[in-house]
């Protein structure tokens, strides 16, 4: 099933989304549009900015792990030790768990901002 999914993706979508604006830039743009907002909204936007930054960092860690796996697999002479060290890595799973948590925060903060618009 995964092979058929991979064939239906365009090269651009298989590589992932195009990088968007930095979290600070995106949140600052919203902050400018909500110029009459209160200090509370600014605090929520600050937290949203932090959550976006943390989400990108967690995604980057997972992407780095996958790049290491792909590099090990494409090695001319992959070693069992290298593959086992990658198989035993706990950081990627921890990053995925953290990403799930921080994405829940992003969604919650987006709801808070939307409710105040």
Helices and strands as residue ranges (DSSP letters): H 2-8, H 11-15, H 23-33, H 39-74, H 80-87, H 91-115
